[in-house]
Amino acid sequence: MRESLRMRNVPGPEADEVEWVVFEQAAVLTTAQAGRLLGPGIVRGHLRQCRWRRICRGVLLAENGRLRRDQQLWVAVLVAGRGGRLAGAAAAIEGGVQGLRNEPIDVLVPAERGRSIRLPRLPADMVQVRVHRTTVLPANHQHVGQPPRTTVARAVIDGAAWAGSDDEARFLITRAHQQGRVTVDELRAVYDVLPRVRRRRLITTTVADIAGGATALSEIDLLALCRRHRLPTPDLQVRRTDEAGRNRFVDAHWANARLLVEVDGSHHMEVRQWTDDMLRQNQIWISGDRILRFPASLVRSDPVAVAGQIRAALLAARHLPGFDAAEKPAA
């Protein structure tokens, strides 16, 4: 149960149907629901006395305050109409994925409802709602909840397809997997039944990179850079043991060339972390390996410069004793 739902008082054993519907739907009801439960006259009285709010045509709030996040989600589902359920990033957030944009709210509806879905005018305290149609929504893509939503795996694939940019799409996929909210097999099972999904090639490549060991968007960017510039594909998240016996993980490793690359996700770090990283880097140099470090922003903004330095390091390694010329080709 979501935090917003736990904050509301659970109806007692003597509660009637009205109290339970108001509780379960965060006090957001359709006009038809309210009329059936209370009668049109009582509903009009609540509105006239300003105890309730009319959110838009067909949707009411059984309170008179500003919309909370849980209420915004219910408004989005109810204005979308029959069969509507949260989808995309909104559904992923409800499924526990953190760090995503919480607006607009995407809602999925069955395609057989017709091609035109016109939303009523919404109040200023309601975020944008986007309604999408689908012909493919099997039962195993549907999560039973309040409000109804798609599963995290379906939400991630849809959210990646609807994202404003390729980077945003890849961020959503890696974020959900990194936080343990979805597995590679679950993602593959979804896009296997969506052959015409937008950005299919980017989605399948990103999932394949995750399956190959990539744990962050910066590592996926590095793999894409290697493919684009025809560099050998490195091994990712290679475990090394430092002189103190602690396990450390290196972002990318070309074992044959004894070259390591690390992509720093932030320009700012604590002094302690900076010191530990420098000591670890020194230890790698002492052991005879080479290490290159790049900020994640540079990998995206100037991939030619990054690829040039990696290529130069790989070529330089050919002159080192023990170099093995057999390199894993770029995928």
N, C-alpha and C positions, 0 to 999 in steps of 0.2 A: 504494500500500500504506500502511495506516495506521501511525502511529508505534508503537502498541502491538504491531503485528505485526513491525515492523522490529527491535524490541528482542529478539525471540526468535531463537534460533539456527536458521538455515535448515538442514534436513537435508542431509547430503552425498550424493554420487552412490550410495553403497552403502546408503542408508536404505531400510527396508522400508515396506510400506503403513501399518503401525501408526504409525510415526514421522511419516509425512506427514499422516495424518488428525489426529494429536495436534497437529501444527504448524498445519495449516490451520484447525482449529476451536478454537484457543487452549486445548487440553487439555480441552475439554468434549465429552463423548461421550454418546450414548444407551446405555442398558444393552444394547440389541440390537446396536448397533455394536461395543461392546467385546467382547461375547460372540462375535460372528462373527469378529472379528479375532484374539482371543487365546484364546478358549475360556472357558466359565463358571467353571471351576476356578481358572484363573489370575486372573481378575477378582476372585473371592471372596478369593483370597490377598492381592491388593493391598489390598483393603478391610480385611481382618482385620489386616494388618500396618500399617495406617494410612498406607500410601504413597499411597493414593487416598482421595477423599472421595465419599460419596453425597450429592449436592446435594438430590435429592428423588426421588420415585418415577419411575423411568425415565431419570434423568439423573445422570451421574457426572463427577467432576473427576479427571483423571489426575495430580493433584498433591494436596498436603495443606495448602495455605495458604488465605488469604482470597481471595475472588473479586476479580479486577481488573475494570476497566471492559470490556475486550474480552471477558472471560469472562462477565460479566453479560449482554452482548448475545447471546452464543451460548446461554446458559441460556434467555433469553427466547424465542429462536427455536425451540429444541428442545422446550421444555415446551408451546409452542403446537401442536406436532405437524406433521403432513404439510402441506406447502404454505406453512408460516409464513415470513414475511419481515418485517424491520424496516420500520416505517412511521412517518408523522407526524414529530414533532420528532426522534426518535431517528435516523430515516433521513436527515433533513435535516442533522443534525450529522455523520453519517458521510459525507455528501456535501460537507462543507466549510463549512457555515453555522455561524458562530461567534456566541456570545452568547445561546444558547438554554438553557432548562432541560433538564438531562440525565435527568430522571426525572419521571413514570414512563416506562417503555419500552413503546411501542406496537408491536404486531405485527398484521399483516393475514393472514387465512387465507381460503381459498375458502369461499363460502357453502354449497356443496353438501356440506360436511362435517357439516352439521346445525346446529340452532339452539343447542344447549347446549355450551359449551366450559368445562369445569371444570378449573381449574388445581390442581396439587398444592400442598401447603404448602411454602413456600420458606424458606431459612435467613435469619438476621438480616443477613447480609452481601450479600443480594440485594435490589435495589430492586423496587418494585411493577411488575408487568407487566399491561398491558391488552390483551386480544385483541379484535379487531374482525373482522367478516365482511364480505365484499364479493362481489357478483355481477359486478362490472366490474373486471377486472385484465388488460388486454391486454398482449401481449409488450412493447410500447413503453413500458409503465409499470413494467417490471421491470428492475432493475439486477443484472447478474451480478457478484457479489462475495462476500466472506467476512466476515461472514455475508451471505446474500442480503437484499436490501432493495428498496424501490421507488425510482424515480428521484427526483431532488430536486423536480421540478415536482409529481409526484404526492404526494410527502411533504409539500410545502408546503400543497397544497389539503386533504389529509386532516388535517394538523396544525391548520389554521385551523378546520376543521369540529369537531375534537375539543377545541379550546382551552377553557380554563376561563372565558374572557371574550372579549367583542368586541375589547377592546384587545389582548389577547394574540394573537388571531387576526390582527389587522392588523399587529402587530409582527412576527410570523413572516413574513408575506408581504413586507413592506417590507425586512426584514433580509436575506432571501435574495436579493432583487433588488438591493439596495444593494451587496451584496458580490459581485455578478456571478455568482452560482451558478445563476440561472434568468432567463429572459427573459419578457417579457410574452406573446409568442406561445406559449411553452411552457406557461405557466399557463393561457392561454385554451384550448389544445388539450386540457388535462386536464379543466377544468370543463365543457367542451362535451359530454363523454361521461359526465358525472355530473350529470344534470339534477335529481336529488333530493338532492344533497349539502346537508348542514346549513349554514346561514349563506350560502346561495348569493348572495343579494342583496348582503350585505356583502362577500363575496369578489369578485364581479364589479365592484362599485363601487370597491373598493380597487385592483384591477388597472387599472381605467379611469383612476383618479387617477394611478397610477404612469405609465401610458402618456401622460398629459397633462403630465408633468414633475415630479410629486411624488417626492422622493427620500428622505423621512423620514416617520416617523409623525406628527411635529408638523405637517408640511405637509398631510397627509391629514386630520388633526383640523381644521385651519383651513378646508379645503375643505368638510368636513362642516358646520362652523359656518356658513359662508356659505350653503349650501343650506338649512339648518334655519331661518335667520333672513332668508331671501330677500334676500341681499346679492348684488351683481354678483360673478361669479366672476373672480378675478384670474389673471394670467399667473404661472407659477411659475418659479423659478430663472432669473430674468432676468439676463443678463450686462450689466454696466456697467463702463466703464473709468474708473479714478480718475485724479487729476491726475498721478500718477507713471507712467501708462500701463499699470498692472497690471489684469488682468481680475478683477472681483469679481462675485459672484452674490448676488442679493437673493431672499429666500424668496418674497415675493408682491408683485405690482406691478399697480396700477390705473393704466394709462398715461393715460387720459383725465382722471383726477382728479389726476395727478402725486402719487399716494400710494403709499408703500411700507410693507410690514409685514414685520418679522422676528420669528421665534419662536425664542427661545433655549432650547436643549435642556438647559442646565445652569445652576444658580445660581452655580456657582463656575467661575472661569476664571483663567488666568495673567494677571499684571499686563500683560505685553506684549500678549497678545491683547485684553485690555480696552482698552488704550490705542489699539491699531490700530482696534478697532471704534468707539471714540468719535471718532477722527479721520475715519474713513470716514463716520460719521453726520453729523458737522459739515460734511463736504464735500457731502453730499446736501442738507443744509439751505441751504448757500451757493448751490447750483445752482438753488434755488427749489422743490425737491420737499419733500414732507413725509414723515416716517418715524415709524411707531409700532412699539414693541417690546414683546413680551409673553413671559413665561416659558411654556414648554410646559405646565407644570402648571396655569397659570391658564386656558389655552385649554380644558383638560379640566374643571377644577373650577368655573369661573365663566364659561361661554361667553356668558351674557347681557351681562356687563360688557364683555367683549372685543368682541362684536358691536355694542354701543352706541357704543363709541369709534370703531370703524371706520365705522359709519353716520354718526356726527357729522362725521368727517373727510371722508367723501364728500360730505355735504351742504354742508360749509363750502367745498369746492372749487368749488362752483357759482358762488361769488362771486369766483373768481380770474380774472384776464384769461386768455383763451385756452382756457377750459374747454370741452371737447366733451361735450355732454349724452348722446351715444350711448354707453351702457354695455353691456357684455356681460352678458346676464341670467344669473341663477343657473341652473346645470344642474339 
